[in-house]
Amino acid sequence: MSSTATTAPLADETAPALVNPRYRVILASLVGTTIEFYDFYVYATAAVLVFPHLFFPAGNDTVALLASFAVFGAAMVARPLGAVFFGHLGDKRGRKITLVGALLTMGIATFLIGALPTFPLVGWFAPALLVILRLAQGFALGGEWSGAALVATENAPEGKRALYGTFPQLGAPIGFIIANGLFLVIAAVMPSSDPSRPSDAFLNWGWRIPFLFSAVMVIVGLWVRLNLVESPAFANTVKDGRIEKVPLVAACKTYWRELILGTFYMLATYVLFYLMTTFSLSYGRATTTAALPGLGYDYRTFVLMMIAGVVFFGIFTLVSGPWADRWGRRRTLIWITLAIAVFGLVWVPMLAAGFVGVMAWLVLGFSLMGLTFGPMGALLPELFPANVRYTGSGISYNVSSILGAAVAPFIAVALWSYGGGSPFWVGIYLTAMAVLTLIALLLGKETRDIDIHA
């Protein structure tokens, strides 16, 4: 192609080939995404419990919750920008240095959120600063996921690429459990007399602890990633002089169809993901006397129920890898997406069946989440050649976050309100998004047998 650079920035043809040990590949892909998702979940939990009370004017709880979700969604807008920026670095300078930069950006932004002044102290500067740091979080996550997925898949043994691709995906359930477990401990130490509102101590300073704690996790993640060597796929690209001058241009010009398909492959996954985490926490805690009535569970009870469901998220994330290696990514995901569409249709009867029904809803929803999320770690990178793989997979993954995750909690609350407190239309919304993903999968091709190092 005319945009291919004639010199490679990192070439060293006389050096012996270095290989990452398998344990290091697994740790580097898992630890980083665990930290990134921990940071994201900490924000998602605070968006429900804390930010409506502290960062927006008092007076209308529903408006404050919607405003908090809007800030939550703002990060998704920054994610494609992060995918372009970090993708450019990752495809030109290597996976290792790019992953370190993404992790540092996320860690600094999360730590600073824990130090922000609130609305009573500085007025509208509080939500403005929150938006800026939330955008920084999204920018960092835009470069994190695709780099971690590439580290896993480009270093995977033959025939186990989907299995290895599930390790960065495991960061989502593990990060959720750590983040919400920490919030549970803090809430237990600072109990509230009003189950619909956190305690004064929690609102004054307790909520800041999980954000500040992220600094410790970032240090661990940096130590693991700084010991990586570049993958064979990127090393071959450098050696052959196939580094693109502008990977974004090359990806959009030659692989525009793959970009579109990859975006819609992820759509149902993202919608399900954020409905089962952010929206479900709001719906589970809302009382029958609230402006938007829900299930009425106290915070600790419902989060423990969610954590139990997330355990199945992790289990079925791992299960999905061998399935996708055996039967193919496309075939596996078609059946799983059909199941997600049906799940949206049975949403209301399950939630109306009491504790057992709600628990079954959480377990089934998070199990489907693991099954659909797991194969994406291999599928999206496989859509693109090595010289635009970081950029292409990152753009597909993160543009889908705008279409799915950025608006999912906001649309869900609006549909919840439209339904008079019933989640019926929220389930229909999930089914509709699953149908769009199913169409994309039917239009796409199987990628299991491609040579990812070519």
N, C-alpha and C positions, 0 to 999 in steps of 0.2 A: 504493500500500500504506500501511497505517496507520503503519508504522515508518519511513516516509521523512521525512527532515529537511526543514523548510521553508526553511532557509537553508543556503547552501553556504559552507564555511569558506575556500575559496580563490578565490572568484569575482572576476573583474575584467573586466567585459564591455566596458570601454572600451579595454583594451589590445589591440594588434595580435596576431594569432595567430602563434605561433612554431613552427617546425618543426625537429625534430632532423635534421641531415644524415645521410644513410644510413651513412656511414662511422662516425659517432659512435654510431648505433644498434647497429651490428654490434660495435664495440669495447666499448660499455658492457654489452651482453648477454654477450659472449664473455669479456671480461677478468674480470668478477666471478665467473662460474661456474667459470672456470679456477682462480681463487684458491681458491674454496670447495672444489672437488673436489681440488685439490692438498692442501689441509689435511686433507681426509677420507682421501685415499690415503696420506698420510704416516702418519696414525694406523693405517690398515689394515695397512700394511707393518710398522710397529712392533709391532702386535698379534701378528704372527706371529714376528718376529725378536727383539724386545727385551722387551716387557712380561712374557711368561711367565717370563723369567729374572730381571727386576729388580723387579717390582711384586707378586709373589705368593710364598708360601713354597716353598722347594725340596723336592723329594722325589718328585713325581709329574708328569712332563712333560705327560701327557694332561690331567690336571685343571687344570694351569696354563694350558694352551692354551685349554681350554673356558672357564675363568674370564676369560681375556683376550678371547675372543670375546663373552662375556656383557657385558663392559664396552663392547665395540664396539657391540653391539646396543642397549645402554641409550640411546644417542644417538637411535635411531629412535623411542623412546618420547617423547622430548622434541620431536621434529619436528612432530607435529600441534599441540602447544602453541605452538610458534614460528609455525606457519601461522596459527593463530587470532590471536595477538598482532600479528604483522607484517601479516597480512591485514587486520585491523581498521584499522591505520594506513594501509596502502596504499589501501584503499577509501574512507577518510575524508580523509586528508591528502595523498595522492599517492604515486606510485610512486618518485619520486626520493629523498625523504627516508627512505623505508622501506628502500630498497636500501642506502643509506649506513649506516643503523643495523645492518642484518643483516651487512654486510661487516665493520664494526668489531667486532661481537660475536664473529664467527668468528675474526678475526685475533688479538684479545686472548686468547681461550681457547687457540688453538693455540700462541701464543708462550709462555704460562704453562705448558703441558704440557712444553715444552722446558726449563723451569726447575724441575721437580718433584723433590723428594727421593725416594729409592727405598726399597723394603721393608727392606733391611738397616739403613738409617739411622733411619727413623721408624716401622717396623712397619706396622700396618694403616691408619695415616693415609695412607700412599702410595697404595694402591688407592682409598681413600675420596676423596682429592683428585682422582685420575685420573677417577673416576666423575663428580664435580661438573663438571670441565672438559669431559669428554666430553658431558655433558648440555647444556652451554653450546654446544658445537659443533653438536649436533643441533638445538637451539633456533634457532640462527642459520640453519642450512641450511633449516629449515622456512619461513623467510621469504625466502630468497635465490632459490630456483629460480623460484617463481611470478612474482616481480617481474621477474626477468631475461626470462622467457618473455613477459610482458606488454609489456615495453619493445620486444622484437623484433616481436611480432605486431601490437601496436597501432600501430606505426609502419611496418608493411610496405606495399610497393606492392600495388596490386590484383592478385590472381591469384598472388601470391608469398608468401602468409602462411606456408605450411608450410616453404618454403625459408628464410625469415627465422627461423622457429621452430627451425631446426636449429642456428643459431649459438650460443645458450646451451647446447645439448646438446653442442656440440663441446668445451665446457669439461671434460667428463668424460675423453675420451681425451687431450687436451692436458695436463690436470692430472695424469693417471696417468703420462704420459711424463716430465714434469718431476720429479715426486716420486720415482719409482723410478729415474730417471736420476741424481738427486742421491744417492740411497742407494747406487747402484752405484759412483759416484765415491768416496764416503766409504769403502765397503767395500774398494775397490781400494787406497786410500791406507793403510788399516788392515787388511791381510790377516790371515786366521786360519789357524792350522795345523790346526784341526779343522773340516772342511767342514760339520759338523752344528751348529756353534755359532759365532756371531760372535766376533771377537777381543775381548780384554780392553779395548783402547783404544776400540773401537767401543761396547762395553757401558758403559764408564765415562763417556764424554762425546761420542763421535762421533755417536751417534744423535740427540743434541739439536740438531745443526746444522740439519736440515731444518725442525724446528719453529720455531726462532728466525729462520730465513731468511724465514718467512712474513710478517714485519713489512715487509720491503722490497716484497713483492708487494702487500700491502694498501695501501701508500702510492700505488702506481701505480693500483690499482683505484679508490681514492677520487678521485684527480685526474680520471680519466675520467668518473666518475659525477656529480661535482659540476658538470660542464658540461652536463648534460642539461636539457631542458625537459620539461614534462609532455606525455603523449601526447594526441592528439585525442580519443580515447575517454573519457579521464578528464576532459578539459577540457569536453566536451559534457555529461558527467554533472553536473559542478559548475554549468555554465551553466543547465541545465534544472532544477536543484534536486532531483536524484534521489539525493543522497547518503543512504545508509541510516544510521540512528542506531546500530543494532547489526547489522553485516553478517552475523555468524555466525547470528543468529536468522533473518534474511531468507533466507539460503542454505539453512538446514536446513528451514525451513517451506515454502518454495516450490520449491526445487531439490534435494530429498532424493534423487530418483531419479538425477539427474545426479551427485550426490556418490557414490552407490553404484556407478554404472556407471564413473565415472572412476577410482575406487579399484581396481576389478577390471581395467580397461583396463591399468593399470600393473603388475599382479601378476606376470605372466610376465617382464616387463622387469626388475623388481627382483630376482627370484630368479636369473635368468640373469646379471645384472650382478654380483651378489656371489658366485655360484658361480665365475664366470670370473676373478674378481680375488682375493678373500680366500681362499676354499676352495682354489682351484687352486694358490695359492702354497704352502699347507700340503701338499697332496697331491703336488705336483711335487718338493718338497724332502725328503719323508719317505723314509728308507732302508728296505730290506727287513728290517733288524734292529730297526726302531723298533716301538714298541707298536702303531702303526697304519701298516703298510707302505704305501709309495707308489712314486713313480717314481724317487726317489733322485738327482735332479739337484742339483748344487751351486747355491747361491743365485744367483750371478752368471749362470750359464748359463741357468737357468730364467727369471730376470727379463728377460734379453735376448730369450728366446723369447716371453715375454708382451708385451714392448714391440713386437716384430714383429707380433704379433696385434693389438695395440691400434691400430697404424697402419691396419689394415683397419676397425677400429671407427670411426675418424675419417672414412675415405673413404666408408663406407656410411652414416654419419650424414648426410653431405652429399647422397649419392645419393637417400636416402629422401625428402628434401624435394620435389624436382621430381616424384617418383613420386606422392606424396600430393597435390600440387597438380593433377596431371593426372588421376589415377584416383580420387581421394577418399581421405580418411583411413581410413575403415572398410574399404573393399575392400582397400587396401594392407596394412593390419594383419592382416586375417583370413588372408591367404596367408602372411604372415611368421610369425604365431603358429602356424599349422599346421606350418611348417618347424621352429620351436622345439620343438614336441611330438615331431617325428620325431628331431630332434637328441638329445633325451634318451634315446631308445630305442637309438641307435647309439653311445652314450657309451663303453661297455666295449670293443667291437671296435676303435674308433679308438685308445683309450689303450693297447691291447695290441699295437699295430702298430709299436712302436719309435719312434724319433725322428721319422720322417716322419708317422706316425699322430698322435703328440702334437702336432706342429706343425700338422697339418691340423685337429686338434680345436680348437686355439687360434684359428687363422685363421677357421674356420667359426663358432665360438662368438662371437667378437668381431664378425664381419661381421653375424651375426644381431642382435647387441646394437645395432649402429649402425642397422640397418634398423628395429628396433622402437622404439628410443629417440628417433630423429630426429623422427617425426611427432607425438610427445607434446607437443612444444613449442607446437604449434598446436592439437592436438585438445583438450587439457584446458581451456585458456582459452576455446575456442569453445563449451564446454558452458554457460557462464554469461554473463549480461549484465554490462556494465561496472561497475555499482554494487556487485556482489558477486563480481566476477571474481577479484580477488586472493585473497579468502578461499576461494571455492569451489574454484578450481584448486589452491590450496595445500593445502587439507584432503585432497582426493582424492589428490594426489601423495604426501603425507606419511603419511596413514593407511595407504596401500598399503605404505609403507616398513616399517611394523610387521608387516603380514601377510606381506610378502616378505623385505625386506632384514634386518630385525632378527633374524629367526629362521633365515634361510637358512644362514649359516655354522655355527650351532649344530646345526641339524637335519642338515646335511651331515656334520659330524663324527660325530654319533650314528649316522647311517645307514652311514657309512664303517666305524665300529666294528662295527655290527650285521652288516655284510656280510663281516666278517673281513678287512678291508683292501681289499675290492673296492668300486669306486664304482658298482656296478650300481644300487643303490637310490637313490643320489644322482641318477642320470639319470632314474629313474622319478618321483622327486619333482618334477623340472623338468617332465616331461611332464604330470603331474597339474595343476600350476599353470598350464601353458599351456592346458589344457582349460578351466579356470575363466575364463581371459581370453577364450578363444574364445567361450564362452557369452555373456559380457558384450558382446562386439562384435556378436554376432548379434542381441542384444536391443536394441542401441543404434541410433542414426540417424546419417546422414551430416551433417557440419557444415561442409563445404567452402564452401558458398555463403551462409552466414549473413552478416549485416551486423554486424561486430564493433564498429562505432562507435555502434550504436543504443543 
